[in-house]
């Protein structure tokens, strides 16, 4: 059996980047011979096996032939006659088309090492244009390695634009789009993912709700960057600094979708955008089959981010209502996630990235004061039904009112 370490493990080893998993390529074997050696078959679309001891993935060398539009329109051919170079030729980027043999020798027929050194994301062959998922992958790699200076090669950029023009991106299915988006949200610079998609025209096809925000102005007094599309990418960049959670990052990105619905004659005002955006967000989540945990937080941030920004001006009873909506009094409260997404919104403005956000401390303190209220005597009293809830609410409102008075006394500048 001839085995080669391939793909991301080779790329990241050469970059001195953390290697998360090892993928192996097998040349000269068949499905039957792999099974006979104790490997377990796990591939649905092509022959992939798990090693009986290490559980690393081992794939038989293969070629692919385009037979129909979309990323599923391929016929896969795997046999002992397929060479290492033929397998590497079908890969997306030169930096992903390198291999290391069992002697530690680098095999690099498409100059991936050179492109690593030049910090270039370049397609291996014209076959790149046959698979629309590769548009998303290039954007994701750009987001992952942006801090190292990686850029998309000019010829790859042109090919991606041609793929969009040829309607290849129209065949992307929700599951694959979400899978790539989910990974991109966890990269160091997720905003770059959307910048690359927009540069080749794919953003309007894959994420039209986000594309619609570009060209929509906001008041320059509050948003020096003016353009809403630029703003939401700045917000996403700030969210990536504040939280590693993809849920927080997605909520930050989507919070202003409603501004695309503001009548142009009212620009740069966007009255009621918090509510207007909810149906758009609902359709976005439905189309991409976004998990409930992501959707719930995104709805909360969209609907109440201006409440968070105005936290110190809100009455105690309004804060209680907000906390109820956010589930603050439940064990599964995600108040911190909500606050971080809102803080990213405040910081995602040109020149205001380091401005203090005291609303975060204030909201956390108010929530703690409300949660600290002892309701034992109320629950043990003769009160019944709605009167119990009203009594608890009243006590919590009083606790927040006291907290607010003390806080603002201690912070007179606010």
C-alpha positions in Angstrom: 0.0 0.0 0.0 1.3 3.4 -1.0 0.0 6.1 1.3 0.5 9.8 1.3 -0.4 12.6 3.7 -2.4 15.1 1.7 -4.5 18.2 1.9 -4.8 20.5 4.8 -2.4 18.6 7.0 0.4 19.2 4.5 -0.6 22.8 3.9 -0.8 23.7 7.6 2.4 21.8 8.5 4.3 23.9 6.0 2.6 27.1 7.3 3.5 26.1 10.9 -0.2 26.2 11.5 -2.1 23.9 13.9 -2.9 20.6 12.2 -6.4 19.5 13.3 -6.7 16.2 11.3 -4.7 14.0 9.0 -6.1 12.8 5.6 -4.3 10.1 3.8 -4.4 9.1 0.1 -4.0 5.5 -0.9 -2.6 4.6 -4.4 -2.8 1.1 -5.9 -5.5 -0.4 -3.7 -9.2 -1.3 -4.1 -12.2 -1.2 -1.8 -11.9 -5.0 -1.3 -8.2 -4.8 -0.3 -8.8 -2.0 2.1 -11.6 -3.9 3.8 -9.4 -7.0 4.0 -6.8 -5.0 5.9 -9.3 -4.0 8.5 -10.3 -0.5 7.3 -13.9 0.5 7.7 -15.8 2.1 4.8 -17.4 5.5 5.5 -17.5 7.2 2.1 -20.9 7.8 0.5 -19.9 9.5 -2.7 -16.4 8.1 -3.1 -14.2 5.4 -1.4 -13.1 6.7 2.0 -12.1 4.5 4.9 -11.2 4.8 8.6 -7.9 3.3 9.8 -8.6 0.5 12.3 -6.3 2.0 14.9 -5.8 5.7 14.4 -9.3 6.3 12.8 -7.7 8.7 10.4 -9.4 9.0 7.0 -7.8 7.1 4.0 -9.2 7.8 0.6 -8.5 5.8 -2.6 -6.9 7.9 -5.4 -9.6 9.0 -7.8 -10.5 11.2 -10.7 -13.8 13.0 -11.3 -15.7 13.9 -14.5 -18.4 16.6 -14.7 -21.7 15.3 -16.0 -24.3 17.7 -14.7 -24.6 21.2 -13.1 -24.0 21.7 -9.4 -21.6 20.1 -7.0 -23.3 16.6 -7.2 -22.9 16.4 -11.0 -19.8 14.3 -11.0 -18.8 10.7 -11.9 -16.1 9.5 -9.6 -13.5 7.0 -10.9 -11.3 5.2 -8.3 -9.0 2.3 -9.2 -5.5 1.1 -8.6 -4.4 2.7 -11.9 -5.1 6.3 -10.7 -1.9 8.0 -9.9 -1.0 10.5 -7.1 -0.7 13.3 -9.6 -4.0 12.6 -11.2 -5.7 12.7 -7.8 -4.0 16.0 -6.8 -5.0 17.5 -10.2 -8.7 17.4 -9.2 -8.2 19.3 -6.0 -9.3 22.9 -5.6 -6.2 25.0 -4.7 -2.5 24.5 -5.3 -1.9 24.8 -1.6 -4.2 21.9 -1.0 -2.7 19.8 -3.8 0.5 18.7 -2.1 1.4 15.4 -0.6 4.1 14.0 1.7 5.2 10.3 1.2 6.3 7.9 3.9 9.9 9.1 3.6 8.9 12.7 4.4 9.4 13.9 0.9 7.2 16.7 -0.4 5.4 16.0 -3.7 4.3 19.3 -5.2 3.4 19.0 -8.9 1.4 22.2 -9.0 3.7 24.5 -7.1 1.6 24.8 -3.9 4.7 25.5 -1.8 5.5 28.5 -4.0 2.0 29.8 -3.6 2.2 29.3 0.2 5.3 31.4 0.2 3.6 34.1 -2.0 0.4 33.9 0.2 -1.7 33.2 -2.9 -4.9 31.2 -3.1 -4.8 29.8 -6.7 -6.9 27.1 -8.4 -5.1 24.0 -9.6 -6.9 23.6 -13.0 -9.9 24.7 -15.0 -11.8 21.8 -13.3 -12.2 24.2 -10.3 -15.0 25.8 -12.2 -17.1 22.6 -12.2 -17.8 22.7 -8.5 -19.6 25.7 -7.0 -18.8 24.7 -3.4 -15.2 25.7 -4.2 -16.3 29.4 -4.4 -17.3 29.1 -0.7 -14.2 27.1 0.1 -11.9 29.8 -1.4 -13.7 32.5 0.6 -13.4 30.4 3.8 -9.6 29.9 3.3 -9.3 33.6 2.6 -11.0 34.2 6.0 -8.8 31.7 7.7 -5.5 33.0 6.4 -6.1 36.7 6.0 -4.0 37.5 9.0 -1.1 35.8 7.2 -1.6 38.0 4.2 -3.2 35.5 1.8 -5.1 36.9 -1.2 -7.1 35.2 -4.0 -5.1 35.0 -7.2 -6.4 37.3 -10.0 -7.0 34.3 -12.4 -8.9 32.5 -9.7 -11.0 35.6 -9.0 -11.9 35.8 -12.7 -12.8 32.1 -12.8 -15.1 32.5 -9.8 -16.8 35.4 -11.4 -17.3 33.3 -14.5 -18.8 30.5 -12.5 -21.3 33.0 -11.0 -22.1 34.3 -14.5 -22.6 30.8 -15.7 -25.2 30.2 -12.9 -23.1 27.5 -11.2 -23.6 29.1 -7.8 -27.4 28.7 -8.3 -27.0 25.0 -7.7 -25.6 25.2 -4.2 -27.9 23.4 -1.8 -28.7 24.8 1.7 -26.9 22.1 3.6 -23.6 22.8 1.9 -24.0 26.6 2.1 -24.7 26.3 5.9 -21.8 23.9 6.4 -19.4 26.3 4.8 -20.9 29.4 6.5 -20.7 27.6 9.9 -17.0 26.9 9.3 -16.4 30.5 8.1 -17.9 32.0 11.2 -15.3 30.2 13.3 -12.3 31.6 11.3 -10.1 34.4 12.6 -11.5 36.9 10.1 -15.0 35.8 9.1 -15.8 39.1 7.5 -13.3 38.3 4.7 -15.5 35.4 3.7 -18.2 37.8 2.7 -15.8 40.2 1.1 -14.5 37.5 -1.2 -17.9 36.3 -2.1 -19.0 39.9 -2.9 -15.9 40.5 -5.0 -16.9 37.7 -7.4 -20.6 38.4 -7.4 -21.5 35.3 -5.4 -22.8 37.2 -2.3 -25.9 38.4 -4.2 -26.7 34.8 -5.2 -25.9 32.9 -2.0 -26.7 35.6 0.6 -28.9 38.2 -1.1 -30.1 39.5 2.3 -26.6 40.7 3.1 -25.9 41.9 -0.4 -29.0 44.1 -0.2 -27.4 46.1 2.6 -24.6 47.5 0.4 -25.4 51.0 -0.9 -27.9 51.7 1.9 -26.7 54.8 3.8 -26.9 55.4 7.5 -26.6 58.8 9.4 -22.9 59.8 9.2 -23.1 61.2 12.7 -23.6 57.7 14.2 -22.1 55.7 11.4 -19.0 57.3 9.9 -18.7 54.4 7.5 -22.2 55.3 6.2 -22.8 52.2 4.1 -24.9 49.5 6.0 -23.1 46.7 4.2 -19.7 47.9 5.3 -21.1 48.4 8.8 -22.3 44.8 9.2 -19.0 43.4 8.1 -17.2 45.8 10.6 -19.6 44.5 13.2 -18.8 40.9 12.3 -15.1 41.7 12.6 -15.7 43.1 16.1 -17.8 40.1 17.1 -14.9 37.9 16.1 -12.7 39.8 18.5 -15.3 39.6 21.4 -16.5 36.0 21.1 -15.4 32.7 19.6 -19.0 31.6 19.4 -20.4 31.3 15.8 -23.9 32.1 17.2 -22.7 35.5 18.4 -20.9 36.2 15.2 -23.9 35.3 13.0 -26.3 37.4 15.1 -24.0 40.4 14.8 -23.8 40.0 11.1 -27.6 39.8 10.6 -28.8 42.3 13.1 -29.5 45.1 10.6 -31.2 43.2 7.7 -34.2 45.4 8.1 -32.4 48.5 6.9 -32.5 47.1 3.4 -36.3 47.6 3.6 -36.2 51.3 4.5 -37.8 53.4 1.7 -35.0 55.3 -0.1 -36.9 58.6 0.3 -36.4 58.2 4.1 -32.7 57.5 3.9 -30.5 57.7 6.0 -33.2 57.1 8.6 -34.3 53.5 9.3 -37.2 53.8 11.7 -38.5 50.4 12.9 -35.8 48.4 11.2 -35.6 46.1 14.2 -39.1 44.8 13.5 -39.0 45.0 9.7 -36.0 42.7 9.5 -37.6 39.8 11.4 -39.4 38.3 8.4 -36.2 38.6 6.4 -34.3 36.9 9.1 -37.0 34.2 9.4 -36.7 33.4 5.6 -32.9 33.4 5.8 -32.9 30.9 8.6 -35.6 28.8 6.9 -33.8 28.7 3.6 -30.4 27.7 5.0 -31.9 25.5 7.8 -30.1 27.4 10.4 -30.1 25.6 13.8 -32.5 26.9 16.5 -29.7 28.2 18.8 -28.4 30.5 16.1 -31.8 31.6 15.0 -33.0 32.4 18.5 -30.0 34.6 19.4 -30.2 36.4 16.0 -33.8 37.2 16.5 -33.1 38.6 20.0 -30.2 40.7 18.8 -32.1 42.1 15.8 -35.2 42.9 17.8 -33.5 44.4 20.9 -30.0 45.7 20.0 -31.2 49.3 20.3 -32.6 48.5 23.7 -29.1 47.4 24.7 -27.5 50.6 23.3 -30.0 52.7 25.3 -29.9 50.5 28.4 -29.2 53.4 30.9 -32.2 55.3 29.6 -34.7 52.5 30.0 -37.1 52.4 32.8 -36.8 49.6 35.3 -40.0 47.9 34.1 -38.8 48.1 30.5 -35.6 46.3 31.5 -37.6 43.6 33.2 -39.6 43.1 30.1 -36.3 42.9 28.1 -34.9 40.4 30.5 -38.0 38.3 30.2 -37.8 38.3 26.4 -34.1 37.3 26.7 -34.8 34.5 29.1 -32.6 36.0 31.8 -34.5 34.2 34.6 -34.0 30.8 33.0 -31.0 28.5 33.6 -30.3 28.6 29.9 -29.9 32.4 29.8 -27.7 33.7 27.0 -27.6 37.3 28.2 -23.8 37.5 27.7 -24.1 36.4 24.1 -26.7 39.0 23.4 -24.6 41.7 25.0 -21.5 40.8 23.1 -23.3 40.9 19.8 -24.7 44.3 20.7 -21.3 45.5 21.8 -19.9 44.4 18.4 -22.6 46.5 16.8 -21.5 49.6 18.8 -17.8 49.0 18.0 -18.4 48.1 14.3 -18.2 51.7 13.2 -15.3 53.4 11.5 -13.2 55.2 14.2 -15.3 54.0 17.1 -13.8 50.5 17.4 -12.3 51.1 20.8 -15.0 53.3 22.3 -16.1 52.1 25.8 -19.4 50.2 26.0 -20.6 50.7 29.6 -24.0 49.3 28.7 -22.5 45.8 29.0 -21.5 46.2 32.6 -24.8 48.0 33.4 -27.0 45.3 31.9 -25.1 42.5 33.6 -25.4 44.3 36.9 -29.1 45.0 36.4 -29.8 41.4 35.5 -27.8 40.2 38.6 -29.9 42.5 40.8 -33.1 41.2 39.4 -32.1 37.6 39.7 -30.9 38.1 43.3 -34.4 39.0 44.5 -35.6 36.6 47.1 -39.1 35.4 46.1 -39.5 32.6 48.7 -42.1 34.5 50.8 -44.2 35.3 47.7 -44.2 31.7 46.5 -45.2 30.5 50.0 -47.9 33.2 50.4 -51.6 32.9 49.7 -51.3 34.6 46.3 -52.4 32.6 43.3 -52.1 32.6 39.5 -51.1 35.9 37.9 -50.8 37.6 41.2 -47.7 35.6 42.0 -46.0 36.7 38.8 -47.1 40.3 39.4 -45.7 40.3 42.9 -42.3 38.8 41.7 -42.2 41.3 38.8 -42.8 44.3 41.2 -40.0 43.2 43.5 -37.6 42.8 40.6 -38.6 46.2 39.1 -37.8 47.7 42.5 -34.5 45.9 42.7 -33.5 47.2 39.3 -34.6 50.8 40.2 -32.4 50.7 43.2 -29.5 49.3 41.2 -29.9 52.0 38.5 -29.9 54.8 41.1 -26.7 53.4 42.7 -25.0 52.8 39.4 -25.7 56.2 38.0 -24.6 57.8 41.2 -21.3 56.0 41.1 -20.9 56.8 37.3 -22.1 60.4 37.0 -20.5 60.8 33.6 -23.1 58.4 32.2 
